Amino acid sequence: MTDTTSHHAAKTPKVIKDWRPEEEAFWNQQGQRVARRNLWISVPCLLLGFCVWMLFSAVAVNLNKVGFSFTTEQLFLLTAIPSVSGAILRVPYSFMVPLFGGRRWTAISTVFLLLPCLWLGFAVQNPETSFSTFLIIALLCGFGGANFASSMSNISFFFPKARQGGALGINGGLGNLGVSVMQLVAPIAVSVSLFGLFGSEGKSLANGSTLWLQNAAWIWVPFLAIATLAAWFGMNDIASSKASIRQQLPVLKRGHLWVMSVLYLAAFGSFIGFSAGFAVLTKTQFPEVEIMHYAFFGPFIGALARSCGGMLSDRLGGVRVTLVNYVLMAVFAALLFLTLPVNGQGGHFVAFFALFIALFLTAGLGSGSTYQMIAVIFRKTTAERALAQGKTAEVAQREAVTDTAAALGFISSIGAIGGFFIPQAFGMSLAMTGSPAGAMKVFLLFYVLCAAITFYVYGRKGAK
């Protein structure tokens, strides 16, 4: 009996050379246990990555309270910039697991996030810190968003095709939960002195309260250190996942990759974009509301819905779930116009908040269902192509898994762009018209377009 067949996690080698998840006997005897252990270590690492990625959605709204004087457009830009770097970096990150191994890369990418957290904690304590410095820190926070591509790519190697939706839904959904965890924890952390022993001082506000804004960044430091150690000592690398960048690049020629990129952008792009800009947007429309008391609800619902979207798609079919989802997103976006203030008057915050919760819910469901579609489509089409070329079943399976991982990572980078465009669209619409309605019209049309694409390419009778 080899090490890989041992029933004790301690005897499982760091680099697994024999990995056959599609074989039922292998999966039941040992594969399932190893896959689940790697999944449940991956989840908190990814969750912390999202916490760091969305830090500025909680920090930006408080910067002017502690002595800064940034404009509304500058604050929107700070919430949007991490999504730019996160989206761009997801492209190279999607290739890192086959190059370095999932265990090594998870640990490396997690420990790096200590840099923006530590730096931001010092920067917010000095009112002389320039806007350009905050932009650099915001760009570094984007590395947390890039972790999604490598994390999802890594987990896809561990699970068989029939369980891809559920596994990726859990990893992505609970990872996405980091947005709401951060928006829930940060307001609490900044209200108490947590790091006074290290010389950390709070800022006295006009209402007599004290704000320790640095805590929003520093609170994650010990958890990042623990997660790094857990990944290094508890996860595994799969030898068969090794592939050069040259071997992964052909996936970019697939038409399905670009179609699914558009669909994923509408779903996950909405989730991350709304997560980044919702608090600042609400502050401009309903200034009397202390939105940071409620902002975490939307990302929380969306993250949980992502896991459900993956599992529902495994049972009902990803195409069906995705199509219905985009129709609902279009309906909710249309109803949102009825809740906005006009010339600073009127508006219905409760209805506004409820519809945004519905958009977070559907964005999460759509993120899970589209990811399930990607995994199924690329595993099936790549394997069929390889077999048609006369390759063995083993080679076809290996190419299918590699192509799927590369596609998941690359498409995730496209989706992350929504985290930049949505806050920027809100900012531009407000600057030009004083209302976010212009931006919402664009989103509405995009959701309708995605419903049409889903139906035409995958849902209609006779679609491949």
ABEGO torsion letter per residue (X at the ends): XBAAABABAAABBABBABBBAABAAAAAAAAAAAAAAAAAAAAAAAAAAAAAAAAAAAAAAAAAAAGBBBBAAAAAAAAAAAAAAAAAAAAAAAAAAAAAEAAAAAAAAAAAAAAAAAAAAAAAABAABBAAAAAAAAAAAAAAAAAAAAAAAAAAAABBAAAAAAAAAAAAAAAAAAAAAAAAAAAAAAABBAAAAAGBBBBBBAAGBBBBAAAAAAAAAAAAAAAAAAAAAABBBBAAABBBAAAAAAAAABAAAAAAAAAAAAAAAAAAAAAAAAAAAAAAABAABBAAAAAAAAAAAAAAAAAAAAAAAAAAEAAAAAAAAAAAAAAAAAAAAAABBBGGBEEBAAAAAAAAAAAAAAAAAAAAAAAAAAAAAAAAAAAAAAAAAGBBAAAAAAAAAAAAAAAAAAAAAAAAAAAAAAAAAAAAAAAAAGBAAAAAAAAAAAAAAAAAAAAAAAABBGBX
